[in-house]
Amino acid sequence: MSIFSFLFPKGNQSDAIQILDRDAYKNAISKAKVQLIDVRTAGEFRSGHIKGARNVDYFKSSAFGEAFSKMKKDEPIYLYCQSGNRSQKAARKLVDMGFSEVYDLRGGYRMW
């Protein structure tokens, strides 16, 4: 194993996670009822969120795992946070949990 393969591992995570810009994300979530998840804190969610989003706080790990265990793993899931950092971490967790199609909002809610 080279140092590069260690630092930049290949795998299916990058295939399962797609980062969408604001317009593509908005278009995708407006077409049908989707699994739209805001992974920010409850306070952040109360201060404003995308219509139809469900709040699942990334920092509450047991509640996070429980909430996603009840969601459909074979259907697309759309995530966002404040800036895109937490949602990327959440996306990786979801792929590890078996979700095969995860979309993330580039730049997070602040870009909405």
N, C-alpha and C positions, 0 to 999 in steps of 0.2 A: 504494500500500500504506500503510495507516495504521499508526501505532505500535502499536495494539492487535493488529492481525493479525500483526505481527512478533513481539510478545511472547507472544501466545497463538495460535499457528498452528492452523488446523483441518486435519484430515487423517484418514487411516484408522488412525493409531496408537491413538487413543483408542477407536476402535471394536474394534480387535483385542485390546486389553489390558483385562482386567477384574480389579478388586481384590475379593477375596472375604473376608468375615469368617471367623473360625475355624470356626464350625459349617458354613457353606456349603462351605468348602474341604475340611473333613474328610469331609463327605458326598460331594462330587464325587470325591475320590480313593479312596473306599472302594467305589465302584460297579463298577469294572473296573480292569484293568491300565492305568495311565496313564503318561505321560512325566512323572515327578516328579523335579525337579532342585533340589538345594540348591546355591546359588551362593556359599556361604561358603568360607573357607579349609579346607584339610584338617584342621588342628588344631581348628577350630570344629566341623567335621563329626564328628570323632572324639569330641568332648566330648558329643555327643548330636545325634540327627537324627530326622526322621520316617521310620518304618519303610517300606522300599521305595524310599527316595530314592537318587538317584545324585548324587555330588559332582562338580561342574564349577566350579572356582574362577573367579569373575568376573575376578579380578586377573591371571590367567595368560591373557592375550589370545589367544595363538596356540593354546593347548590348548583354550580356550573356543570359538573359531571352529571348530576341527577337530571337537570333540565334537558341536557342534550341527549341523555339516554332514552328519553321519551319522544325524540324527534325522528323523522323519517330519514334514514341514512342514504336511501337511494334517490332522494329528491334534492335539487339544488338548495343550498343554504347561503344566504346573503348576510354578511357581517359588516359591522362598522364600529369604530370607537371614536375618540376625540381627534386623534391625529393619524391613525393607521398602525401604530406600534402594538397596542394590545390586541387589535383584531388580527394582526399577522400571527401573534403568538397563539391566539385562540384558534385560528385556522389550522395551524400545525397540530394542535391538540385534537381537533376534530378529525383530521385525516388519520391520526393515530387511533382514534375511536372507530374508524370505519366509514366516515363520510367520504364520498367519492367526488363530489362536485361542490367546491366552496368558492364563493366570490367575496372579495373584499373591496371596500370603497377607498380608492387612492386618496390619501390626505385626510381621511376620516370626516367626521361630522363638520369640522371647521371649514371644509371645502364645499359642503352641501349648500 
